[in-house]
Amino acid sequence: MNIIIYALVFVGGATGAASSLYIVFSLFGTLGYKIFRKIKFGTSLFD
């Protein structure tokens, strides 16, 4: 029983960490893409 609880804690922690990392990387990826379009094409940062 104890090993199952540890497995669930590990899976839950890994899922939370992965989703947090995804949010952080997608935020910087989106900002980088918008800045790239602003430099290359002169588009607005708010589109």
C-alpha positions as CSV (number, residue, x, y, z in Angstrom):
1,M,0.0,0.0,0.0
2,N,2.8,2.4,0.9
3,I,4.5,1.9,-2.5
4,I,1.3,2.8,-4.3
5,I,1.0,6.1,-2.4
6,Y,4.6,6.9,-3.3
7,A,4.0,6.1,-6.9
8,L,0.9,8.3,-7.0
9,V,2.8,11.2,-5.3
10,F,5.6,10.8,-7.9
11,V,3.3,10.7,-10.9
12,G,1.3,13.7,-9.6
13,G,4.5,15.7,-8.9
14,A,5.9,14.9,-12.3
15,T,2.7,15.9,-14.0
16,G,2.5,19.2,-12.1
17,A,6.2,19.9,-12.9
18,A,5.7,19.1,-16.6
19,S,2.7,21.3,-17.0
20,S,4.4,24.2,-15.2
21,L,7.5,23.8,-17.5
22,Y,5.2,23.7,-20.6
23,I,3.5,27.0,-19.5
24,V,6.9,28.7,-19.0
25,F,8.4,27.5,-22.2
26,S,5.3,28.3,-24.3
27,L,5.2,31.8,-22.8
28,F,8.8,32.6,-23.8
29,G,8.2,30.9,-27.2
30,T,5.2,33.0,-27.9
31,L,7.0,36.2,-26.9
32,G,10.0,35.2,-29.0
33,Y,7.8,34.6,-32.0
34,K,6.0,37.9,-31.6
35,I,9.3,39.8,-31.4
36,F,10.6,37.9,-34.4
37,R,7.5,38.9,-36.4
38,K,7.9,42.5,-35.2
39,I,11.5,42.7,-36.4
40,K,11.0,40.8,-39.7
41,F,7.6,41.9,-40.8
42,G,6.8,45.0,-38.7
43,T,3.6,43.6,-37.3
44,S,2.1,44.6,-34.0
45,L,3.1,42.8,-30.8
46,F,-0.6,42.7,-29.8
47,D,-2.1,40.7,-32.7
